[in-house]
């Protein structure tokens, strides 16, 4: 076998609990992880509990332009503070002993902590016992967090991705539809890998898209990788994917697709277990694009069908990893799957840093 035929990741990378724990520690704690959409926290006081690297995290809308992230545990007994998305008004109150926090995470009530009517016993300072904050970055409509506080500044971290999006004005994007796929029975990496290689498109999506393989090329640029297709003639129909497109991912879990002339899509991929990932896609129109409700519905249905085709494949990839024949990984095309190879190399490098 020639040296440029690479093996994929071994099965355990997709199925093993120890590998999963290492990913939590070395990938999801140390990088900028995509965790949500800014527009979903509409009003001041909206809170959204999420899980990142197997830890409970809380997003809080403090004001029009400010979203805070905290560890989602009460400072008193470390109970998970918020268990569902809601609006809390001004105050987040722990259901256990009514310890309360404002939207900046300051502890503002610790009732009877020192005895009846003694709320602040000697040696206890509320201002030192607020919620533990987490580094957060809002980039356009997308919320990223960095748990270990040591990742590069986001602008530097994401610069390879910015470079490939230069021709799109992300300042005026309008979310028009959300596709919540719920839990998919596949490892998070299969969803990324599937998204960034163009090899499968002609086979898996033969009825939903018309983007010939020969027009595709892959993109590998540091922690950004993906594929693209440039077409000479664009379809003008709102429900066609026969348009010039880019499919990009920023390590580890951010996915963005751009579809000429006026549409983008962003995927939120949240790892739940080694074999389960929650996925959601938001469809945006850029500033020059207007679509009627009927056309948006067509678009939504088209994307739903395309992604269901992908999910079916990713679920079968996961099952395939139970075979002893799959132990050492499959094979990767040196041409069409070099983007997958690049992603897997970063995964392995991250894991080996432990
Ligand atoms: Fe696909």
Boltz pocket constraint, residues with backbone or C-beta under 6 A from the ligand:
constraints:
  - pocket:
      binder: B
      contacts: [[A, 194], [A, 195], [A, 200], [A, 201], [A, 204], [A, 205], [A, 306], [A, 310]]
      max_distance: 6.0
